[in-house]
Amino acid sequence: MAAARPPANDTKARAQQLTERDRRHTLFDLITKSEDQLKAAAGKILDVRRQIQLARTMISRNPTLGECTPLSIVNGILQATQLGLELDGIIGHAYLVPFKNHGRYEAQCLPGYRGYILLMHRSGRVQGIHMDVVRMGDRFAWQKGTSKFLHHRPLDTGRGELTHAYAVVHYRGGGNDFEVLPRERVEALRARSPAWRWAEANGRPDTPWHTDEEVMWKKSAVRQLAKIVPLSPQAQHAALLEDYHDAGLSVDLFAGASSDDVIVTEVDAGGEKPASKSDQLASDLGGEKPPPPTDAAREPGAEG
């Protein structure tokens, strides 16, 4: 009696699993080959081998990242490494986030709010940072100018909806700065997020703006605070990454490059991108430059 053939669906599923595994192994090989570039970017701040392992873990836990173009993955790791931020999804210093750009997935490095805080502390001028949200029923008053102040007394119970977010920095030697975001401003920042817009348009309320709203309010305040605190060039780059991302721009921030080497291109623009450091990296690693984009659709493929 002839052996029963496995169902066609099972055969197709196994073939797909093999393809995904091969693609992931190829990606991991490319990441490993970039170790020299990562070491040049990391200096003495990060353990490069740990960073590579963290990136591999993040990719393994998020199947969509495995579908991203290899160069965008490597570029995202380089960005995080140059900033001195570990790609640890638990600590939350920085993340690789997949987005769908012109029909293909690309990864971008996005700092977490703890990453912003770490970079501000590294400036050597910051003693402490505090952030919080204000809800209906709280006692909250603030004023800017020459007699600035910020007072917040949260209600013990029965607090209502979110009304404000704020972040305060205390400097070494005295003095402080703070940033207050009322609801209208937070919602305006949220509306700039491609991930949130795509989730709203497609009925998929699964972005951090939906699942961790309070955290995202706090991050928005810290992100705005980072723009007024004296920062190192690396911290300034971190703040710019999300601005470029929200504006629909692709950032090629090659590790070890100066600020003059940051290349920003419109991800929705058709045609060839200008020659970039990542293209040079692809050549060095024996990879191929991906084909230019052909359509204008841009939508996040996962949380961002």
TALINTA-V5180 format. One record per residue. N is the residue number from 1. RES is the residue in one letter. PSI is psi as a letter, one per 30 degrees, with the letter a starting at -180 (NA if undefined). BURIAL is # if it has 16 or more other ideal C-beta (glycine too) atoms within 10 Angstrom, else .. Layout:
BEGIN
n = (N N)
res = (RES RES)
psi = (PSI PSI)
burial = (BURIAL BURIAL)
END
This chain:
BEGIN
n = (1 2 3 4 5 6 7 8 9 10 11 12 13 14 15 16 17 18 19 20 21 22 23 24 25 26 27 28 29 30 31 32 33 34 35 36 37 38 39 40 41 42 43 44 45 46 47 48 49 50 51 52 53 54 55 56 57 58 59 60 61 62 63 64 65 66 67 68 69 70 71 72 73 74 75 76 77 78 79 80 81 82 83 84 85 86 87 88 89 90 91 92 93 94 95 96 97 98 99 100 101 102 103 104 105 106 107 108 109 110 111 112 113 114 115 116 117 118 119 120 121 122 123 124 125 126 127 128 129 130 131 132 133 134 135 136 137 138 139 140 141 142 143 144 145 146 147 148 149 150 151 152 153 154 155 156 157 158 159 160 161 162 163 164 165 166 167 168 169 170 171 172 173 174 175 176 177 178 179 180 181 182 183 184 185 186 187 188 189 190 191 192 193 194 195 196 197 198 199 200 201 202 203 204 205 206 207 208 209 210 211 212 213 214 215 216 217 218 219 220 221 222 223 224 225 226 227 228 229 230 231 232 233 234 235 236 237 238 239 240 241 242 243 244 245 246 247 248 249 250 251 252 253 254 255 256 257 258 259 260 261 262 263 264 265 266 267 268 269 270 271 272 273 274 275 276 277 278 279 280 281 282 283 284 285 286 287 288 289 290 291 292 293 294 295 296 297 298 299 300 301 302 303 304)
res = (M A A A R P P A N D T K A R A Q Q L T E R D R R H T L F D L I T K S E D Q L K A A A G K I L D V R R Q I Q L A R T M I S R N P T L G E C T P L S I V N G I L Q A T Q L G L E L D G I I G H A Y L V P F K N H G R Y E A Q C L P G Y R G Y I L L M H R S G R V Q G I H M D V V R M G D R F A W Q K G T S K F L H H R P L D T G R G E L T H A Y A V V H Y R G G G N D F E V L P R E R V E A L R A R S P A W R W A E A N G R P D T P W H T D E E V M W K K S A V R Q L A K I V P L S P Q A Q H A A L L E D Y H D A G L S V D L F A G A S S D D V I V T E V D A G G E K P A S K S D Q L A S D L G G E K P P P P T D A A R E P G A E G)
psi = (k k k k k k k e e e e e e e e e e e e e e e e e e e e e e e e e f g e e e e e e e e b g e l j e e e e e e e e e e e e e f j e e e f f l k e e e e e e e e e e e e e f g k k i j f e e g e l l k k k k j j h f l k k k k k k k l e f e e e e e e e f f f f k e l k k l l l k l k f l j k k l k l a f h k l k k k j k k e l g k a l k e l k l k k k k l k f l l l l l k k j l e e e e e e e e f f j e e e e e e e f g h i i g l f f e f h e e e e e e e e e e e e e f f f k k l l e e e e e e e f e e e e e f g h k k k i i k k f l l f f g k k k l k f f k l a k l l k l e e e e e e e e g g l k k l l l l f l g k j k k f a k NA)
burial = (. . . . . . . . . . . . . . . . . . . . . . . # . . # # . # # . . # . . # # # . # # . . . # . # . . # # . # # # . # # . . # . # # # # # # # # # # # # # # # # # # # # # # # # # # . . # # # # # # # # # # # . # # # # # # # # # # # # # # # # # . . # . # # . . # . # # # # # . . # . # . . . . . . . . . # . # . . . . . . . . . . # # # # # # # . . . . . . . # # # # # . . . # # . . # # . . # # # # # # # # . . . . . . # # # . . . . . # # # # # # # # # # # # . . # . # # . # # # # # # # # # . # # . . . # # # # # # # # . . . . . # # . . . # . . . . . # . . # # # # . # # . . # . # . . # . . # . . . . # . # # # # #)
END
